[in-house]
Amino acid sequence: KQWYQRRVAITAGILFWQWINQSFNAAVNYTNRSGDSDIPQSLLLKSYFAATTCAVAVAVTLNKATLKLPPLAGRLVPFTAVAAGNMVNIPMMRQSEITNGIDVLDSDGNVVGQSQKAAVSAITQVTASRIMMATPGMAFTPVIMNALDTKTTILKGGRAWLAAPIQVGIIGFILTFATPLACAVFEQKSSISVIKLEQGIQDKLRDSGRTDAALFFNKGL
């Protein structure tokens, strides 16, 4: 009975914190989309529920799958859930960009047109950046905490309460460096080769006598 109650408590905790995390991510992804791309409220709600449901489902499924595996496997469940959630959350919250395209500009900042392919590139870059941002803190911290728990006496007995502040401290320290580094992997003003853009944009440039090799777009954050 105690084992069952403990599993229920763990599952409830996973559900709650993944919901909180993906709700926060949904707000961040929407406010940091490329330019002024708008999204209807109904679509926004559908995207939010799809993203949060995916992350929660992955977390609960993996948590059950790791019951018979070493403790370290269970500690890595949150990272896997967050990575999977990002791969759904970001495209869903920015899907209007994929549907309508985003502005592509020349080197002088003039809008040449709207490109769906540039939107896909922007969202792909942001998704990769977010996963890279989460990887050090959520993948390395469980390994460190597992080592402290199994190979030292730091967290034994009356010092068990140190686990939470130590974990928070490690994650905070890692994020201090991981966040700016991950954001800097892809330039905010990204470029895309003209030959990779829609034929309509290529024709527009050719008809106007332009010879631009690449155009630029705001990838968002």
N, C-alpha and C positions, 0 to 999 in steps of 0.2 A: 504493500500500500504506500509506504513512504517513497519507494522508487517511482511509483506511478505519479504521485503528487509532485515529486521533483521534476519529472519529465514534463508534466503539464505546466509547471511554473516556468521551466526553461523555454518551452514552446511559446507560451504567452509573452515572455520577455522578448523573444525573437520577433514575434509578430508586431509587438508594440514599437520596438526600436527601429525595425526595418521600415515600418510605416512612417515614423517620425523622420527618419533619414531620407526616404524617397519623397516625402512631402516637401522637405526642405530643398532637395535637389530639383524637384519639379519647379519650385518658385525661382530658384537660381537659374535653371536652364531657360525658363521663359523670359526672365528679365535680362538675360545676357545673350539673347538670340541676335542674329545678324541684322543690323540696321533697325528699321521700324516695322519689320514683318509682323503683321497682325494675325490673330487666330480667333475664330468665333468662340464664344463662351462654351457652347455645347461641345465643340471639338476639344476645347481645353480640358473640360471635365472628363471626357472620354480618355484623353491622353493621360491625364493624371491617374485615373483608376487603372488603366492598362499597365502603366509603369510601376505603380506601387504593388499591384497584384502580382506582377512578374517577380519582383524582388522578394516579396514575402513568400511566394510559392517556392522559389529556388532555395531560400534560406531554410524553410521548414523541411523540404524534401532532402536536402543535403544533411540537415541535422539528424534526420532519421537514418539516413544511409551511413552515417559515421558512428552509429551507436556501438558497433563491434570493432571499430578501428581504434588505433592509439589516440590518446587525448589530443595530440597535436593536430590531427585531422579535424577534430571538432572545433579547435581554436581557429582554423582557417576558413570555416564556413562563412563568417561575416564578410570576409574579403571577396569570396566567390559570389556571394549574393549581391554585394555592392557593385562588382564588375558587371554582372549580368544585368542588374538594375540600370546601370548607366547605359548599357548597349540598347536598352529599350526606352528608358526615360528621355534621353536627349533627342533621339530621332522623333519620338512621339510628341514631345513638347514643342518641337520645331518643324513639325511635318508640313506646316503651311509654306515653309521655305522650299521644301522639296516639290510641293504642288505648284507654287507660283513662281519659284525662282528668286534669286537675290540679285541685287545690283552688281554688275561688273563694270569696272572703271578703267580708263586709260591712265597713263602715267601722270597726266595733269589733273586727275580727279574727276574727269567728266564721265557721266554715266553713258555707257555704250548700249546697255540692254539688261535684261533679266535672264539669269541662267539657272536652270535646275541642276545642271552638272556641277556648277560652282557651289551650289547649296549642299549637294551630297559631299563634295570635298570638304567644305567647311565643317559639316556635322561629323564627318569621319575623323577629322583632325581633333576636334573638341572632345569626342568620345575617347580617342586614344590618349589624349592629354589627361583627361580625368582619371582614367584607369592607371596611368603612370603616376599620377599624383597620389592615388590611394595605395599603390603597391608597397612602397617602403614601410609605411606606418602599419598597414593591415596585414602584411605578409611577414615582415621581420619581427614585429612586436610579439606575435604569438610564439615564434621560435624562441625569442629571448625569455619570455615569461615561462614557457615550458621548461627551458633549461634551468631557470631559477627555482622552479617548482620541483623538478625531479633530481637535480644534481647538486643543489645547495640546501642549506637549512634556513635561508633568509626568510622564507615565507611559512615556516613551520610554527606550530604551537600558537603562542600569543601574538606572533608577528604576522599572522595570516592577513590582517587588515591592511598590511603594507602593499598588497597586490594591486589594489585599485589606484592609489596615488603613484606607484611606480609605473604602472601601465599608462596612466594619463600623462605622466612626465615624459616617458619614452616617445609616445605618439606626438605630443606637443613639440618636442625637440626635433623629431624627424620632419614634421610638417613645416617647421620653420624654413627648412631648406628645400623640401620636396615640392611645396606649392609653387614658389617662383620658378624653380627649375623646370617643372612640368609645363607651366604656362609659357615658358620661353622656348620650348621645343619647336613650336610652330609660330611663325610670325603672325602678329595680329592682322596686319595687312598682307594677306596671302596672295600668291599669284597662281595663275593657271594658263597653260599654253593655249593659244587661240585654236589650234587644231583639235583640242580636246573639248571645245565648246560646241554648242548647238550650231547646226548648219546655218540657221537664220542669222546668227551673230557673225559668223564668218562671212556670209554674203554681204551683210551690211557694211562690214569693214572693207571688203574688196570693192564694193560698188562706190564707196566714198574715197577710194584711192589710198586707204590706210594700209600700212605694212607692219602693224603691231605684232610682235612675236608672242606677247603675253598680256593678259589683262589682270586686274586686281580686284579683290573683294575683302570685305570685313568678315572674318570667320566667326566672330562672336567669342564668348568665353564659356 
